[in-house]
Amino acid sequence: MTLEASPEVESRVVDKQLALVSVEDVTKHFPIGAGLLGGGSAVRAVDGVSFEVRAGETLGLVGESGCGKSTLGRVIAQLHPATSGKVIFQGQDLVPMRGEKLRRMRQELQMIFQDPYASLNPRMTVGEIIGEPLKNFGLARGKERSNRVHEVMRTCGLNPNFLNRYPHEFSGGQRQRIGIARALVLNPTFIVADEPISALDVSIQAQIVNLMEDLQNRFKLTYLFIAHDLSVVRHLSDRVAVMYLGKIMEIADSHSIYENPLHPYTKALLSSIPIPDPDLEAKRQPILLQGEIPSPVNPPSGCRFHTRCPIAQFPICSEQVPPLESKVDGHLAACHFAGQL
Amino acid sequence: MAPLLQVEDLKTYFHLRDGVVKAVDGITFHVDKGETVGIVGESGSGKSITSLSIMRLVPEPGRIVHGRILFGADGQPKDVVKMTDEEIRDFRGSDVSMIFQDPMTSLNPVLKVGFQVREAMSAHDRFSDEQSKARVVPLLKKVRIPGAADRTKAYPHQFSGGMRQRVMIAMGLSNEPSLLIADEPTTALDVTVQAQILELLRDLNREMGTAIILITHNLAVVASLCTRVVVMYAGRIVEEGYTRDIFKNPQHPYTWSLLRSMPRLDAARHSKLLTISGLPPDMSNPPPGCKFHPRCRFRVDRCLEEEPPLGEVGPNQYARCWVLMQNALVTQPEKAAAAEVPIPPLSAEPAQIDQRPDPDRPGAVKA
């Protein structure tokens, strides 16, 4: 493969209807308290999730803390092995893949992490951090490698003269750029970004958001963008998936999720977000949910949201799990009474 | 009517080995009785040190080196800076109380919640032991903790984040203070829980008439709760006024840019975000002139040398700027327009992502 980002990537055909990644009935359970003879229970962090990420799009994955969105991102990036299910990437199931074969796949599938302080090795220089993937995959050495590192640093708005500096010499926003450069250096097709801006100051966040958008246009990247900030997700995403307690509650294109949410949880979530405009704020009527997200060790029966849902009807909502199905025009929602709040 | 709290030219400095960090450098503002005021700023702007100064809780080696903090609307305000240890102990908790971002580290993990709420009252003289005991459950009810009577016997770890923050608010309000300082009270919480806490604070302000100072980096939260807002940058107030005026008609380029750099839930995709280039200044070595000038797209020569005063720019609106947005939009329309659609498509030369070099920043291209 050529290391200049251009010809190969420029010619990368992006058919936005095509699934780049298909997630099929994926579960991830973390066992707790299991003794020698088994028993114990499990944190059901991700519990039967199916969706696809289309080539060239940004899929926003949102939810409150503890809903399993980060775990799902890591399962897709193969940083946690899935308990069951399939993650099909470019026609191959990644879940049973091991060793060298999986390692080769990682070239195409990179991750950007939330904490730019913890995700960079403090004992490596920036040049080593960004060049390491090239070394690992034997893609470039010597002058060629340093040229590529220079190029990626410039692309990400970093000054290549600072190649020999250490991460602690950089600010949070600059470190996040280093993390992005490291992910980008291999020319991946798919990037899982787990809360990439939430640790940054407000005035820095826009810099990183704009950088990610520019890189996407330029390198035809596909993003899974995980965040709890629904305003940022609206800004970046083509489609949005809403997660609650290990399940996907609703998935649709960004416009219809925000303008016409069908699931009562999505509706409550959106109505909770303050808008920086005092006049609109005076009019905003948040749907206040009762209580907080239940424990994923022992999730509620039936619809997981029924304990907090303002329109739940019994016994159907507490007994039958609503399937995630198309309600209007490919707008999927998992609710017995979708659109009725 | 005299304001409840009047902060006058407050300076809180940190004397470090390699110099003085002027964390708060000459700020003046007031809070009226029953008012809700937001103090907004990024990390390092001095907003938290301001609130800690009011409580006289500035950590070492920080010291209040100048200014007055007058408290009391009854015509005989007391200066918090000059209070004796005994007076300040009386002042904290009974006149002013404070809630923090992380409710877990503010509660004692080995004491029952009911005891901790009662302790907040028995530490002061307003209520007798009997009264204190009787007030615990109503207080927990007031902050809408379900099953309040049973929950008094629970320990903090048995509460969720939102419930812990409610306990903190109950403790804060237990002595019926006239001012509550909330330092990022919802930052650690999820949005649905944030909505509950903001609603609670709004109701308590309305029902009990407690004035609230809300310290936050989130402008949307301010728009939701506060009638007035103070914007801080690098230890100074850069803009102050009624929330509506500040949001509709910001005059300082920092406020103006900040409002345009945040994605909004009600804005459709691809209205590009404005980037404020560079970083907040290193407070041990702040830039000369206006502290915002290295990041300001509307700066003029004067900004580099001379710091502007906080001048009146409209009825009850003040901004610290030589240019002001009302003029900048007329005299520098191309820059304002560029800000509405920033960042041209990436061309062959990709080093344009940060438009302006910032000499203090390691990644910057030196001019």
Interface residues (C-beta under 8 A of the other chain):
Chain A: E64 S65 R154 T155 C156 G157 L158 N159 F162 R165 E169 F170 S171 G173 Q174 R177 D201 V202 S203 I204 Q205 A206 Q207 V209 N210 L211 D214 N217 R218 H228 L230 S231 V232 R234 H235 L236 S237 S254 H255 Y258 A268 L269 L270 S271 S272 I273 P274 I275 P276 D277 P278 D279 L280 E281 R284 P286 L288 L289 G291 E292 I293
Chain B: E42 S43 P146 S160 G161 G162 M163 D190 V191 T192 V193 Q194 A195 Q196 L198 E199 H217 N218 L219 A220 V221 V222 A223 S224 T243 R244 F247 K248 S257 L258 L259 S261 M262 P263 R264 L265 D266 A267 A268 R269 H270 S271 K272 L273 L274 T275 I276 S277 L279 P280 R295 P342 I343 P345 L346 P350 A351 I353 D354 R361 P362 G363 A364 V365 K366
